[in-house]
Amino acid sequence: MKKKDHYLKIVEWSEEDQCYIGSIPGWIGKCCHGDNEEDVYQQLCQILDEWIEIYEKDNIPLPASISGKKFSGKFQLRVDSDLHKALTIKAMQANESLNSFCGKILRKTIA
């Protein structure tokens, strides 16, 4: 497996820019764009290769990737007290735990 294979590469359509945009979340922001999704992906891979080469040449540790990372399924979210109360009431009305209710809401937003 090549080093670049450890990094998440995203090519997505931008309504604002009316083109595809490529990025490496957590390391390289929006760094290339174009009208063809596959061409943008190739550009993104080339940029990633160049950044890896620069980091290694300068003896800079590569950023951590999420490839192979284990996720616990737990994270702490802070919200204001009014939202906390409203979510608790909605969860009770649905006869669900707050955790389960919020998990379903979050899942729907990324589906």
C-alpha positions as CSV (number, residue, x, y, z in Angstrom):
1,M,0.0,0.0,0.0
2,K,1.3,3.4,-1.0
3,K,1.5,6.2,1.6
4,K,-1.1,8.2,-0.4
5,D,-3.6,5.3,0.0
6,H,-3.8,6.1,3.7
7,Y,-5.5,9.5,3.1
8,L,-9.1,10.2,2.4
9,K,-9.4,11.9,-1.0
10,I,-12.7,13.8,-1.7
11,V,-13.8,15.1,-5.0
12,E,-17.2,16.8,-4.8
13,W,-19.4,19.1,-6.9
14,S,-19.4,22.7,-5.8
15,E,-22.6,24.6,-6.7
16,E,-21.0,27.8,-5.8
17,D,-18.0,27.3,-8.1
18,Q,-19.9,25.2,-10.7
19,C,-17.1,22.6,-10.9
20,Y,-15.6,19.7,-9.1
21,I,-13.3,20.5,-6.1
22,G,-10.7,18.1,-4.6
23,S,-9.4,18.0,-1.0
24,I,-7.7,15.9,1.6
25,P,-9.7,16.4,4.8
26,G,-7.5,17.1,7.8
27,W,-4.5,18.0,5.8
28,I,-4.9,19.7,2.4
29,G,-7.9,21.9,1.9
30,K,-9.6,22.6,-1.4
31,C,-6.6,22.4,-3.7
32,C,-7.8,21.6,-7.2
33,H,-10.8,22.0,-9.4
34,G,-12.2,21.3,-12.9
35,D,-15.1,20.2,-15.0
36,N,-14.2,16.5,-15.0
37,E,-14.5,14.5,-11.8
38,E,-11.8,11.9,-12.8
39,D,-9.4,14.6,-13.9
40,V,-9.8,16.4,-10.6
41,Y,-9.2,13.1,-8.7
42,Q,-6.0,12.6,-10.7
43,Q,-4.8,16.2,-9.9
44,L,-5.6,15.5,-6.3
45,C,-3.5,12.3,-6.2
46,Q,-0.6,14.2,-7.8
47,I,-0.8,17.0,-5.3
48,L,-0.9,14.5,-2.5
49,D,2.2,12.7,-3.9
50,E,4.0,16.1,-4.1
51,W,3.1,17.0,-0.5
52,I,4.2,13.6,0.8
53,E,7.5,14.0,-1.0
54,I,8.0,17.5,0.4
55,Y,7.3,16.4,4.0
56,E,9.6,13.4,3.7
57,K,12.4,15.6,2.1
58,D,12.1,18.1,5.0
59,N,11.8,15.4,7.6
60,I,8.3,16.6,8.7
61,P,6.1,13.8,10.1
62,L,3.1,13.1,7.9
63,P,-0.3,14.0,9.3
64,A,-2.3,11.2,10.8
65,S,-4.8,9.6,8.5
66,I,-8.1,7.9,9.4
67,S,-7.3,4.8,7.4
68,G,-7.3,1.9,9.8
69,K,-8.3,4.1,12.7
70,K,-10.7,2.5,15.2
71,F,-13.6,4.7,16.2
72,S,-15.1,4.1,19.6
73,G,-18.6,5.5,18.6
74,K,-18.4,8.0,21.5
75,F,-17.8,11.7,21.3
76,Q,-18.9,14.5,23.5
77,L,-21.1,17.2,22.1
78,R,-21.8,20.5,23.9
79,V,-25.1,22.3,23.2
80,D,-26.9,25.1,25.0
81,S,-29.4,24.2,27.7
82,D,-32.5,25.1,25.7
83,L,-31.5,22.8,22.9
84,H,-30.6,20.0,25.4
85,K,-34.0,20.4,26.9
86,A,-35.8,20.4,23.6
87,L,-34.0,17.3,22.4
88,T,-34.7,15.5,25.6
89,I,-38.4,16.3,25.3
90,K,-38.5,15.1,21.7
91,A,-36.6,11.9,22.6
92,M,-39.1,11.2,25.4
93,Q,-42.0,11.8,23.0
94,A,-40.5,9.3,20.6
95,N,-40.0,6.9,23.6
96,E,-36.3,6.8,22.9
97,S,-33.1,7.6,24.8
98,L,-31.6,10.9,24.2
99,N,-28.5,9.2,22.7
100,S,-30.5,7.0,20.3
101,F,-32.7,10.0,19.3
102,C,-29.7,12.2,18.5
103,G,-27.9,9.4,16.7
104,K,-30.9,9.0,14.4
105,I,-31.0,12.8,13.7
106,L,-27.3,12.9,12.9
107,R,-27.6,9.8,10.7
108,K,-30.4,11.4,8.7
109,T,-28.4,14.6,8.1
110,I,-25.5,12.7,6.4
111,A,-27.6,10.2,4.5
